[in-house]
Amino acid sequence: MVSTQEDVIRRPMYNHVAGFSNAVAHVYLLVQKPAGAETWGTFSIVQDRSTDPPLNYFAEIRDKEVRLEAVSCYKCHANGPLAIHPARRDLINDPALLAAFNQHIEDQPLSRMHYPGHDPAPAYGEPLALKACTKCHAEDGDRAPLFKSHSHSIRVLVDFGYMPPNRPLKRDELEELKTWLAAKVP
């Protein structure tokens, strides 16, 4: 599958996603590289389903080393695995499988991030208070609150029309969101 990360690298990303699920864990593996890059990156998410809410462990796999990560992963994965939003549908090998994968991700409960000792959670500041977002993204919502660290994900998902899921933001909501995104963190 080919997708893009518009605000990050502005070139196609080649992605291969694999997964395994049972009652105890959901395990996801992502192998990806930007077009023109020499090497592939390998990343994993293991979601511990034995805790309530589930606990997400993120790792980058380099050669034979597995390094747990958190802060850099949290920017896009505050709620665990993401649905895949390809830039062009014609570049997907198996649309039915992608639809099933995305439905699986959408059906997941709220989860929380594991922060290893070497990568503790920073102070994220005040969460986004836009009503159209906090219907789901709140402390007591279906999804975790959104912070400035999620700016890239917010922009991409709103710009491509994936969020909010049932309608585009109204002009005044877009202005409120842009103002919040542009404001400096105190």
trRosetta pair geometry for C-beta under 8 A, 3 or more apart (Angstrom, degrees):
i j d omega theta_ij theta_ji phi_ij phi_ji
1 14 7.8 138 77 -159 45 49
1 15 5.0 -36 74 69 94 97
1 16 7.5 147 25 -87 84 41
1 17 7.5 -16 29 5 131 100
1 84 6.8 29 134 166 160 145
1 86 5.8 -110 -178 -90 107 126
1 91 6.5 101 -156 123 51 87
1 92 5.2 14 -116 -115 95 69
1 93 6.6 -101 -64 6 70 86
1 98 7.0 117 -96 -92 143 128
2 12 5.0 -13 -170 -166 110 119
2 13 6.9 149 -158 72 57 47
2 14 6.0 -29 -101 -99 75 57
2 15 7.3 157 -100 18 24 85
2 86 6.7 79 80 -150 52 109
2 87 7.1 -59 119 42 83 101
2 88 6.9 -2 85 50 106 99
2 91 4.0 -57 41 153 107 143
3 12 7.4 133 74 -155 23 69
3 13 5.3 -26 72 60 73 101
3 15 6.0 2 19 0 105 133
3 84 6.7 -129 -60 -173 149 92
3 85 6.8 100 -140 86 130 53
3 86 4.6 -112 -90 -119 89 58
3 87 5.5 136 -148 -10 51 85
4 9 7.9 -140 -167 72 75 87
4 10 7.2 26 -174 -137 117 28
4 11 7.0 -167 -132 101 96 16
4 12 5.7 -66 -84 -105 84 44
4 13 6.2 149 -109 5 29 90
4 87 4.5 41 7 -49 104 140
5 8 3.9 -22 132 42 118 119
5 9 5.4 56 71 26 105 91
5 10 7.8 -78 86 -42 63 33
5 13 5.9 55 -12 -31 95 135
5 152 8.0 15 -175 172 96 126
5 156 7.6 -51 -149 -95 55 151
6 10 6.2 43 -155 -94 43 67
6 156 5.9 157 36 -108 112 99
6 159 7.4 -91 64 83 160 149
7 10 7.8 46 -91 -57 10 84
7 152 5.1 -155 77 -136 133 91
7 155 5.9 60 -38 86 148 138
7 156 6.5 -121 3 -59 109 99
8 152 6.6 51 -57 -154 95 142
9 13 7.4 102 60 -65 134 100
9 34 5.2 -96 147 -111 159 140
11 34 5.4 71 84 -172 111 106
11 35 5.0 -120 153 45 111 103
11 36 6.9 -34 152 20 155 116
12 34 7.2 132 87 -159 47 60
12 35 4.3 56 64 -28 93 124
12 87 7.5 -117 -111 34 81 141
13 32 5.5 10 174 -174 107 117
13 33 7.1 173 -154 88 68 25
13 34 5.6 -44 -100 -98 70 55
13 35 7.4 -109 -77 -21 25 74
14 32 6.3 167 84 -149 55 62
14 33 5.5 -5 52 57 100 75
14 34 7.8 152 13 -121 76 7
14 35 6.9 108 -27 -73 96 66
15 30 6.5 -33 -155 -160 96 95
15 31 7.4 139 -158 78 46 52
15 32 4.6 -7 -102 -100 69 104
15 84 7.4 -177 107 -136 153 128
16 30 7.4 149 77 -156 52 46
16 31 4.5 -9 57 58 103 100
16 32 7.3 -170 23 -70 62 60
17 28 6.7 -19 -165 -168 95 98
17 29 7.1 153 -156 81 47 55
17 30 5.5 -11 -103 -102 76 74
17 84 6.8 -132 -11 -64 155 140
17 101 6.9 95 104 -160 136 156
18 28 7.4 155 83 -157 48 50
18 29 4.6 -8 59 57 95 105
19 26 7.0 -9 -168 -177 109 85
19 27 6.5 158 -154 87 59 57
19 28 4.8 -14 -102 -104 93 69
19 29 7.2 -169 -75 19 46 71
19 101 7.2 142 10 -129 142 103
19 104 7.9 152 108 110 163 154
20 25 7.9 25 102 104 92 94
20 26 7.5 168 88 -157 51 44
20 27 4.6 -2 57 56 95 105
21 25 7.5 -146 -137 104 47 50
21 26 4.6 -1 -109 -113 90 78
21 27 7.4 -166 -74 24 47 65
21 104 7.7 -142 -36 -168 155 133
22 25 6.4 25 52 50 84 64
23 49 6.4 -148 159 100 40 137
24 48 7.6 -35 165 -152 69 59
24 49 5.6 162 174 57 18 101
24 50 5.5 4 -144 -49 74 103
25 46 5.9 -18 -165 -171 122 89
25 47 6.3 146 -159 74 64 57
25 48 6.1 -28 -102 -107 86 41
25 49 5.7 -159 -80 7 27 97
25 50 7.9 -26 -59 -15 71 91
26 45 7.8 -7 107 112 91 95
26 46 7.5 160 81 -157 51 42
26 47 4.2 0 54 51 97 114
26 49 6.4 91 -13 -47 84 115
26 54 7.8 17 20 -167 109 154
26 81 7.4 -95 126 -9 128 134
26 108 7.6 -76 9 -111 169 125
27 44 6.9 -15 -169 -169 84 110
27 45 7.5 167 -152 87 40 56
27 46 5.2 -3 -108 -110 78 76
27 47 7.6 -149 -68 24 38 71
28 44 6.5 156 84 -156 57 59
28 45 4.5 5 53 53 108 96
28 46 7.8 -161 26 -72 66 38
28 47 7.8 42 -3 -10 101 101
28 81 5.1 113 -21 -96 164 129
29 42 7.1 -13 -170 -167 94 89
29 43 7.5 154 -158 83 49 48
29 44 5.2 -19 -102 -102 66 86
30 42 7.4 161 86 -152 54 43
30 43 4.7 -13 61 63 101 96
30 44 7.4 -178 20 -82 72 37
30 45 7.9 40 -7 -5 106 94
31 40 5.3 14 -179 169 93 129
31 41 7.3 169 -152 83 47 47
31 42 5.2 -9 -104 -103 78 77
31 43 8.0 178 -78 24 35 66
32 40 6.7 145 73 -158 20 81
32 41 5.6 -23 66 59 75 93
32 43 7.6 -19 20 15 104 109
33 37 4.4 -141 179 70 104 126
33 39 6.6 -171 -110 103 130 37
33 40 4.6 -89 -44 -106 117 58
33 41 6.4 144 -81 7 68 77
34 37 4.6 95 60 -26 79 121
37 40 7.9 126 105 -76 119 39
41 60 7.1 -49 -173 -147 100 102
42 60 7.2 113 82 -168 59 59
42 61 4.2 -52 102 65 111 105
42 62 7.6 169 50 -72 98 41
43 58 7.3 -10 -175 -170 102 87
43 59 6.9 164 -157 88 59 51
43 60 5.5 -32 -103 -106 78 61
43 61 6.9 -169 -86 11 24 84
44 58 7.3 165 88 -153 54 45
44 59 5.0 -6 56 59 95 97
44 61 6.3 56 -10 -30 107 115
44 66 7.7 -25 33 -143 128 113
45 56 6.0 -24 -165 -161 101 101
45 57 7.2 147 -159 77 48 52
45 58 5.6 -16 -103 -101 74 70
45 59 8.0 177 -79 22 33 70
45 73 8.0 153 -93 -168 99 138
45 77 6.9 -144 -99 -166 137 151
45 80 6.4 121 174 -165 141 72
45 81 5.4 178 77 -70 155 84
46 56 7.5 145 77 -156 45 50
46 57 4.5 -13 60 59 95 106
46 59 7.6 19 1 4 101 112
47 54 5.0 28 175 159 98 133
47 55 7.2 158 -157 77 54 38
47 56 5.3 -20 -103 -99 76 71
47 57 7.7 -166 -77 22 30 70
47 80 5.5 34 -94 -140 126 131
47 81 7.2 -78 -40 -15 130 101
47 108 7.7 -51 -177 -151 169 136
47 111 6.1 -55 -144 -135 113 161
48 51 5.3 43 112 10 110 106
48 54 5.9 167 77 -162 55 76
48 55 4.4 -6 49 57 114 92
48 56 7.8 -146 16 -68 76 24
48 57 6.9 65 -25 -12 100 105
49 54 5.2 -20 -102 -109 49 114
51 54 6.0 119 70 -123 84 31
51 55 4.8 28 54 -13 145 105
53 109 6.2 -146 -142 122 100 111
53 110 5.2 -64 -130 100 153 80
53 111 5.2 -165 145 -115 112 39
53 112 5.5 114 78 -12 112 94
54 80 7.2 23 97 -76 121 145
54 108 7.7 -69 35 -176 146 105
54 109 6.6 124 3 72 107 100
54 111 4.1 -40 75 -116 92 108
54 112 7.5 170 87 24 48 66
55 111 6.8 -173 -77 -174 15 97
55 112 5.8 -27 -111 70 63 86
55 113 7.9 55 -160 170 66 5
55 114 5.3 68 171 -57 104 102
56 77 7.1 -154 151 145 156 113
56 80 4.6 -162 -84 -101 137 81
56 111 5.3 92 -35 133 102 129
56 112 6.9 -164 15 91 88 33
56 113 5.5 -37 63 -109 106 49
56 114 6.2 -152 81 3 48 86
57 68 6.3 -60 -169 -129 93 107
57 114 4.9 -9 -90 41 68 140
58 68 6.9 103 77 -160 56 63
58 69 4.9 -65 106 69 105 85
58 70 6.3 146 46 -89 115 44
58 73 3.9 53 143 -112 172 176
58 77 6.6 126 -84 84 137 149
58 113 7.6 -18 -7 -147 113 92
58 114 7.6 179 10 57 71 91
59 66 4.9 8 177 -177 140 92
59 67 6.1 150 -156 74 80 39
59 68 5.2 -46 -94 -95 87 46
59 69 6.3 146 -110 11 29 84
60 66 7.7 164 80 -154 40 50
60 67 5.2 -14 57 60 87 98
60 69 5.8 53 -12 -23 95 131
61 65 7.4 164 -155 87 49 50
61 66 5.4 -16 -105 -104 77 74
61 67 7.9 -179 -84 21 30 69
62 65 5.1 -13 69 64 85 99
62 67 6.9 8 15 1 106 112
68 114 7.4 -63 -170 108 126 113
68 116 4.2 108 105 -39 129 145
68 118 7.9 123 77 48 96 104
68 119 7.1 -154 114 28 84 130
69 72 5.7 -48 175 50 126 100
69 73 5.1 120 110 -21 107 115
69 116 7.7 -37 -74 18 9 119
69 119 6.0 -164 -151 -145 43 179
70 73 6.0 -77 -148 42 18 107
70 74 6.0 25 162 -32 64 109
70 113 5.8 111 -153 162 98 117
70 114 6.7 -121 -98 96 116 53
70 115 4.3 103 -167 -115 172 63
70 116 6.2 -175 -25 15 119 74
70 119 4.4 152 31 119 102 119
70 120 7.8 4 72 -123 145 7
70 121 7.0 -82 138 -74 135 67
71 74 5.7 -48 -144 23 27 117
71 75 7.6 44 154 -33 55 90
71 115 7.6 56 -51 -127 74 101
71 119 5.4 -138 -3 -179 97 100
71 121 7.2 162 -85 -115 87 40
71 122 6.4 61 -122 -7 124 103
71 149 8.0 -99 -171 -154 77 146
72 75 6.3 -35 -170 3 37 116
73 76 7.0 -81 -174 50 44 83
73 77 5.0 -37 163 46 84 123
73 113 7.5 162 93 -139 107 121
74 77 6.4 -85 -109 67 24 72
74 78 5.5 57 -168 -88 72 67
74 113 5.4 8 -96 -110 105 165
74 121 7.8 93 -59 -119 167 85
74 149 6.4 15 110 129 101 139
75 78 8.0 -102 114 -47 2 87
75 149 5.1 -111 -107 160 73 90
75 150 6.3 171 -165 -94 50 45
75 152 6.4 34 160 37 112 116
75 153 6.9 161 147 -18 67 112
76 82 6.5 -49 153 -46 97 145
76 150 7.5 133 -89 -131 33 72
76 152 6.9 -48 -79 85 92 112
76 153 4.9 151 -122 -70 65 122
77 80 6.1 -27 -179 176 94 5
77 81 7.0 1 -138 -86 110 19
77 82 6.3 -105 -100 -37 77 99
77 113 7.7 118 109 -98 88 110
78 113 6.9 -68 -145 -44 48 123
78 143 7.7 81 99 173 107 94
78 144 4.6 -127 146 70 112 135
78 146 7.4 179 34 -103 165 56
78 147 8.0 145 -95 21 147 94
78 150 6.2 -36 -25 -85 134 124
79 82 8.0 101 68 -85 93 67
79 108 7.6 137 152 95 101 119
79 110 6.8 -79 -137 -135 99 56
79 111 6.1 106 -169 44 55 86
79 143 5.1 -42 -86 -146 144 92
79 144 5.4 -165 -74 10 83 101
80 105 8.0 -170 103 -149 101 86
80 108 6.3 -100 76 130 143 153
80 111 4.5 48 -41 54 125 138
81 105 5.3 -115 105 -119 104 107
81 108 7.2 112 50 -10 98 163
82 105 6.6 37 152 -169 16 150
83 101 7.7 139 -136 116 64 82
83 102 4.1 59 -145 -138 103 89
83 105 4.6 -177 -72 82 70 142
83 106 6.2 29 -70 -54 126 86
83 162 7.7 -173 82 -166 125 137
84 98 6.1 -91 70 -155 124 102
84 101 6.7 17 11 103 115 126
84 102 6.2 -110 35 -76 73 99
85 156 7.7 150 76 146 141 108
85 157 7.4 156 -8 -107 164 71
85 160 6.1 111 158 115 140 154
85 162 5.6 -67 -102 -67 147 149
86 89 6.3 130 84 -85 122 41
86 91 6.2 -164 180 70 135 100
86 92 5.7 -149 -7 -61 167 107
86 98 7.6 -28 -15 -160 121 155
87 91 7.6 13 65 37 80 135
88 91 4.7 72 85 1 100 109
89 92 6.0 -45 -166 9 49 116
89 95 6.8 35 -171 -104 97 120
92 95 5.2 95 102 -77 131 69
92 98 5.4 -47 -164 -23 139 152
94 97 3.8 26 119 21 121 119
94 98 6.4 150 93 -18 69 84
95 98 5.5 -56 -146 38 35 112
95 99 6.2 37 156 -21 68 104
96 99 5.7 -52 -148 35 31 113
96 100 6.4 31 152 -17 64 105
97 100 5.7 -54 -148 37 33 111
97 101 6.3 36 152 -21 65 105
98 101 5.6 -52 -146 35 32 113
98 102 6.3 30 155 -17 65 106
99 102 5.9 -55 -146 39 29 109
99 103 6.4 30 154 -19 64 106
100 103 5.7 -53 -147 36 31 111
100 104 6.4 38 151 -23 63 104
101 104 5.6 -53 -153 32 31 115
101 105 6.6 30 150 -17 65 103
102 105 5.6 -51 -148 35 36 112
102 106 6.2 37 153 -20 66 106
103 106 5.5 -53 -145 38 33 114
103 107 6.3 32 156 -20 65 109
104 107 6.0 -62 -150 36 26 110
104 108 7.3 44 149 -43 59 94
105 108 5.9 -39 -164 -2 37 117
108 111 6.9 -31 152 -23 116 116
110 141 7.4 135 -86 96 136 59
110 142 6.1 -164 -56 179 102 35
110 143 6.2 -170 -104 -101 91 27
110 144 6.6 132 -153 -51 101 70
112 144 7.5 120 -104 -83 61 128
113 121 7.4 123 89 -87 122 113
115 119 6.0 -136 -165 101 75 76
115 120 5.3 72 153 -137 130 39
115 121 4.7 -99 -73 -38 160 83
116 119 5.2 48 59 38 86 95
117 120 7.0 -2 -156 -61 31 89
121 124 7.6 -49 175 -34 97 101
124 127 7.7 37 114 -75 117 70
124 147 4.0 -29 165 -153 119 167
124 148 7.1 176 -179 37 76 81
124 149 5.8 -77 -136 -1 101 122
125 147 6.0 131 60 -157 88 108
125 148 5.8 22 52 6 139 115
125 185 4.9 -101 -80 -141 154 112
125 186 7.5 138 -128 37 113 76
126 129 7.6 -27 153 -34 109 105
126 147 7.7 152 88 -125 31 83
127 134 7.9 107 127 -98 118 104
127 137 7.5 -164 178 139 124 100
127 138 7.6 134 123 -118 153 53
127 145 3.6 -50 -128 171 148 128
127 146 6.0 106 -164 62 89 47
127 147 5.6 -68 -107 -78 62 71
128 133 5.4 -16 116 92 126 150
128 134 7.1 -159 105 -59 81 90
128 137 6.9 20 66 107 111 133
128 145 7.1 170 38 -180 74 82
128 146 4.2 -12 19 81 123 105
128 147 7.1 -146 -18 -81 82 24
128 150 8.0 -81 -18 64 125 123
128 154 7.5 143 -60 -108 158 149
128 177 7.7 22 -152 -124 125 78
128 180 6.0 91 -124 152 85 154
129 134 6.3 0 -154 -45 39 140
129 180 7.8 -173 34 -106 76 144
130 133 4.5 61 78 16 98 110
130 134 6.6 162 77 -12 46 92
130 173 6.2 96 -165 -158 120 88
130 176 5.5 141 -105 113 105 122
130 177 5.6 6 -71 -78 158 83
130 180 6.9 -117 -41 -2 108 155
131 134 5.8 -60 -128 43 31 103
131 135 6.9 54 165 -42 61 88
131 173 7.9 -96 53 -116 84 110
132 135 6.7 -36 -167 -2 25 113
132 164 5.2 -113 165 -39 101 140
132 169 5.9 147 94 -113 167 87
132 170 8.0 177 -60 14 146 86
132 173 5.3 36 -2 -150 141 144
133 136 7.1 -80 180 49 44 83
133 137 5.0 -31 159 42 86 122
133 146 6.0 -55 163 18 136 138
133 163 7.6 44 -109 165 88 118
133 164 6.9 -139 -85 -78 54 102
133 177 7.8 114 -30 -99 132 111
134 137 5.8 -79 -104 73 39 73
134 138 4.7 66 -165 -65 82 109
134 141 6.8 -146 -176 -63 54 144
134 145 7.7 7 -115 -122 84 80
135 138 7.8 162 51 -12 4 117
135 141 7.1 110 124 -130 29 124
135 164 7.6 45 45 -134 124 135
136 141 5.0 114 170 173 28 127
136 142 4.8 -46 -151 50 83 102
136 143 4.8 32 148 24 96 107
136 164 7.9 149 10 -136 124 97
137 141 5.6 -85 -36 81 2 158
137 143 4.9 -36 -90 90 66 103
137 144 6.5 -1 -147 92 78 37
137 145 5.5 102 160 -125 84 32
137 146 4.8 18 162 -21 150 95
138 141 3.6 106 42 -26 79 114
138 145 5.8 45 -122 -84 26 84
139 145 6.1 -2 -54 -41 60 115
141 144 7.7 -174 68 -74 103 9
141 145 7.6 119 28 -69 123 60
146 150 4.9 -100 -156 62 84 149
146 154 6.2 94 -171 -79 139 121
147 150 5.7 107 58 4 57 99
148 151 5.7 1 -173 -44 55 107
148 181 7.7 140 -127 -133 75 50
148 185 5.5 -106 8 -66 167 118
150 153 4.9 -57 -172 49 80 113
150 154 5.3 86 126 -31 92 101
151 154 5.7 -58 -144 37 28 112
151 155 6.2 27 161 -19 65 107
151 181 5.6 118 -135 -143 104 97
152 155 6.0 -58 -150 35 27 109
152 156 6.4 19 158 -13 64 110
153 156 6.0 -59 -144 40 29 107
153 157 5.9 19 164 -11 67 114
154 157 6.3 -65 -142 43 23 103
154 158 6.0 13 163 -10 64 115
154 163 7.5 -89 -144 79 55 145
154 177 7.4 -161 160 -170 125 117
154 181 7.0 -158 93 -93 136 119
155 158 6.2 -65 -143 43 22 103
155 159 5.7 19 163 -18 64 116
155 181 7.1 96 -69 -136 99 154
156 159 5.9 -57 -137 40 24 109
156 160 6.1 5 168 -2 63 114
157 160 6.4 -60 -136 47 23 98
157 162 4.5 -83 -157 70 77 108
157 163 4.0 36 139 9 113 117
158 161 7.7 38 179 -72 30 25
158 162 7.8 -83 -61 52 21 69
158 163 5.4 -58 -75 76 61 93
158 169 6.4 -1 -152 -6 112 128
158 174 7.8 148 169 -116 132 85
158 177 6.9 165 -123 149 170 161
161 168 6.2 -46 -127 -91 87 96
162 165 7.0 -12 168 -100 55 64
164 167 6.1 4 80 56 108 65
164 168 7.8 155 44 -126 80 14
164 169 6.8 112 4 -65 96 76
169 173 4.1 -132 -172 98 99 120
169 174 4.8 132 110 -60 123 78
169 177 6.6 -26 -166 -7 167 141
170 173 4.6 91 53 9 75 106
170 174 7.0 -139 94 -7 36 87
171 174 5.7 -54 -149 34 29 112
171 175 6.5 29 153 -18 64 104
172 175 5.6 -50 -148 35 34 113
172 176 6.4 37 151 -20 65 103
173 176 5.6 -51 -148 36 33 112
173 177 6.3 34 152 -19 65 106
174 177 5.6 -54 -147 38 31 111
174 178 6.2 32 155 -19 66 106
175 178 5.7 -52 -143 37 30 111
175 179 6.3 33 155 -21 64 105
176 179 5.8 -54 -149 35 29 112
176 180 6.4 28 154 -17 63 107
177 180 5.8 -57 -149 38 31 110
177 181 6.2 29 154 -18 66 108
178 181 5.7 -55 -144 39 30 111
178 182 6.1 23 159 -16 65 112
179 182 6.0 -62 -145 41 26 107
179 183 6.4 37 155 -36 63 103
180 183 5.9 -45 -147 17 30 115
